[in-house]
Amino acid sequence: RQYQRRVRADTKMEFGVIDEVVNGVNKKKLVLIDELLTPDSSRFWPREQYEEGDKSGKWAEGLNPPSYDKQVVRDYLESIKWNKSPPAPELPSNILSLTSQIYNQALTSLVSEQI
């Protein structure tokens, strides 16, 4: 198998606290409550493209590297100046289609098979 190299730029982890009784004693337990290391919770960049842009100074200029995540949705919402208050705006079909393509690319790069 040939694996593509990726940079995990960042990831979000969400935790919760649950009450638990251990040997008759109430205790609080920290638990992970959301998915981890997926395109919804992390930003992934193709390493080769990231390194090329870093050398040229592109990323220092505030441009985003190509990514395997929901950055295209974030960028669209920023472009329409959404105030981040409910209800969220409906996404146009081209943004939905592009996001689907990006998620399929991410999956394909992980399993090394076309889906």
LINZI-V793735 format. One record per pair of residues at least 24 apart in sequence whose ideal C-beta (glycine too) atoms are under 10 Angstrom apart, sorted by sequence separation. I is the first residue (numbers start at 1). J is the second residue. If there is no record, write none. Layout:
<<I;J> <I;J>>
This chain:
<<12;36> <13;37> <43;67> <44;68> <45;69> <72;96> <11;36> <42;67> <43;68> <44;69> <73;98> <11;37> <42;68> <43;69> <45;71> <72;98> <73;99> <11;38> <14;41> <42;69> <43;70> <44;71> <72;99> <12;40> <13;41> <39;67> <41;69> <42;70> <43;71> <71;99> <8;37> <12;41> <13;42> <39;68> <40;69> <41;70> <70;99> <72;101> <73;102> <11;41> <12;42> <39;69> <40;70> <69;99> <72;102> <10;41> <11;42> <12;43> <38;69> <39;70> <43;74> <71;102> <10;42> <11;43> <38;70> <39;71> <70;102> <9;42> <10;43> <11;44> <69;102> <70;103> <8;42> <9;43> <10;44> <68;102> <69;103> <8;43> <9;44> <67;102> <68;103> <6;42> <7;43> <8;44> <9;45> <66;102> <68;104> <7;44> <8;45> <68;105> <69;106> <6;44> <7;45> <67;105> <68;106> <6;45> <7;46> <66;105> <67;106> <68;107> <4;44> <5;45> <6;46> <7;47> <68;108> <5;46> <6;47> <7;48> <9;50> <68;109> <4;46> <5;47> <6;48> <7;49> <68;110> <4;47> <5;48> <7;50> <4;48> <6;50> <7;51> <5;50> <5;51> <7;54> <9;64> <9;65> <7;65> <9;67> <44;102> <10;69> <46;105> <7;67> <8;68> <9;69> <39;99> <6;67> <8;69> <44;105> <6;68> <9;71> <44;106> <39;102> <40;103> <46;109> <4;68> <39;103> <42;106> <38;103> <44;109> <39;105> <44;110> <39;106> <38;106> <39;107> <38;107> <6;106> <4;105> <4;106> <6;109> <4;108> <5;109> <6;110> <4;109> <3;109> <4;110> <2;109> <3;110> <3;111> <4;112> <3;112> <1;111> <2;112> <1;112> <1;113>>
